[in-house]
Amino acid sequence: MTTAVTHAFGGWADKPFVVVVLISFTACLMASQGGAARGLYSLARDDVFPFSRQVRKVNRHKAPIGGLVAATVVSCAALPLGLSTSAMGSLITFGSAATFVPFFLLCAVALVARLRRSWTPSGAVRYGRLGTPLNALAVLWTGLEVVNICWPRSILSPAGAPWYQIWAALLGVGTVTLAGLGYLLVRRPHLRMRSADQDRPIGDELAPAVI
């Protein structure tokens, strides 16, 4: 991208473009860390994975500090992969797929709930009768994005890239899915969550995840 920008605008655009890229990466980092922390907090709140008690901790500002720490530790664990170009390329490919999969799953679950009439949106923004068609379009769009990113194609990889970099998105998503299903079958966290919901007093509020 830097080559294309400098070719189009001249050599003077090199450093300003790097500044824009750094700001963009920082913004993406903050958004990803915040989203991951809120996701970890919501899961830990229902005690569905190990160390949930530590991860669901919040500070005096009601921010999920436990989720932030967990997300930071996991992210830092991947830093040594930066020493290998192919490993970093594989991580970027998998990360791109991992960004769209949660959106697709959320849209799909919402659509099923709408069709079953088991969920009524209660947010400030509502679309009325257009809600279900828009939800269906969101499922279609995010589903196509997941397929597009996970489809292994050598033409989108650097020349001479190893096979695992080409298949990184599919391998990564498949590995995480199998690991999650294995944990679900062995530990059955959904049963503990259901039991906790039944025992929780009416009106018992949980600390919100605010960032």
N, C-alpha and C positions, 0 to 999 in steps of 0.2 A: 504493500500500500504506500509505503514511503516513496518507493521508486516512481509509482504512478503520480503521486502528488507533486514531487519535485519536477517530473517531466512535464506536467501540465502547467505549473505555476512558476517554475524556476527554482534555482538552488536556495533562494532566500526562504522558501517555505519549509525547508527541512526542519529547523529547530522549532518553529511555531507548531508544526504538525506533531512533533514529539511531545510538546507540552500538552496539546489537546488529547493525545493518546494517553498520557500519564493521568490526566484529570479523569478521563473516561474510565480507565482501569481502576482508579481509586473509587469512583462512584459505584462501579460494578462490584468491587470488593465489599464496600459498605452495605450495599443492597443485598448481596448474597449472604454476608455474615448475619445481617439482621433477619432475613427470611429464614435462614437455617436455625438461628437461635429461637425464633418464635415457633418453628416447627418442632424442634427438640423439646421446648417447654411444653407444648400442647400434648406431646406423647408422654413425656415424663410425668405430667400432671395426672395422667391416667395410669401411671405405674406399669407401662407396657414393655420396658426394657431395663437392663441392669443399670445400676447407679442412678435410678430415677430420682431418688431423694435429693441427691446433690445437684442434678441437672435442673430440677424444677424450682430451685431457689431464686427468689427475686430480691432486689435491693429496696431501699426505702423509697425509690422513685417508681416502684412497681415494674422495673425493667428485669427481664429474665437473665440475670447475671450468670447463672449456672449454664444456661444454653449458650450464652456468648463465649464463655470459657471453653465449653466443650467444642463448639464450632471452630474456635481459634486453634485449639490443640490438634484437632483432626486436620485442619488446613495446613498447619505447620509441619505435620508429619509427612506431607506430600512434597515439601520443599526439596529434599534430596533428589527427587525425580528431575529437577531442573538441570542436573549435571548431565543428563542424557537427552539428546535432541529427540530421539524416537520415543522415549518415555514421556517427555513433555508433550509431544504431538499426540500421543495416545490419550494422555490426561485431558487435553483440550477437547479432543473429539468426544470422549466420554462425558466430559462436563457439559458440552453443548446438548447432548442427548438428555442428560440428567436434568437439564433446565426445563425441557418441554414435557417430560414424562409426568411430573406432578401436576402440571396444568391440565394435561389430557385426562388424568385420572380424576381430578377434581371436577372437571366439566362433565365427564361421563357419569360420575356418581350423582351430580346435581340433576342431570337429565333423567336418569332412572328414577330419582326421587320425584321429579316433576310428573313424569308419566304415571307413576303409581299414586300420585296425589298424597304422598306421605310427608311432604315438606312444603311449607308455605314461606316464601322469602319474606323477611321482616326488616330488611335494611332500609336506609333512607332513600336509596335509589331503586325504583321498581320500573319494570317495562310492561306490566300488564299482560295482555294477550301475546305480545311480542316476545315475552320472556322465553317461552319454550322453543320457538323457532330460532331465536338468537343463541340459545343454549345448544341446540342441535348443530348450528353452524360452527360454534366454538369447538364442539367435539370433532366435527369433520376437519376443521382447520388444524387443530393441535394434533389430531391423529395423523394427518398427512405430513406434518412437520416431523413427528417422531419417526415415521417410516422413512422420510427423506434423509434424516440425519443418520439413522441406524443402518441404512442400506449401504453395505460395503462396496465402495468404488475406488479403484486405484487412481482414476483420473483426478480425484479430489485430494489425493495424498501427494506429498513430495516425491520426486523421482527417487527410486530405489528404497522407498519406505518398506520396513518389514511387514509381514502379513498381519501381525497383531496390531499394528497401528491402523491398518486399513479396516480391520474388524473391531477396533477398539470400542466403538459405541455399542455394537451388538453384544460383544463379550462383557462389557461393563454392566450394561442394563440387565443382561441375563444372569450374571453372577450375583448382583444385588438382589434381584427378584428371587432367585433360588435360595439365597441366604435368608431373606425375609420369610419366605414360605416355610423353610426348615425351622426357623425360630418359632413361627406361628404354630406349627404342628407339634413341636416338642414342648414349648413352655406354655402355650395356650393363653397368651396375655389377654385376649378378648374376653375370656371367662372371668378373669379377675376384675377387668374393667366393668363388666356387667354387674358383678356382685357389689362393687364399690358404688355404682350408680343407685342400686337398690337400697344400700345402707345409708346413703348420703341424705341428711335431713333436707326437707323442702326449704328453699331459700338460702341454702348454704352456698355462698358465693366464693369463687376461686379468684385468686389474684390475676388480673389481666396481664397479658404479655404486651407491654407498651415499649416501643423503641422510638 
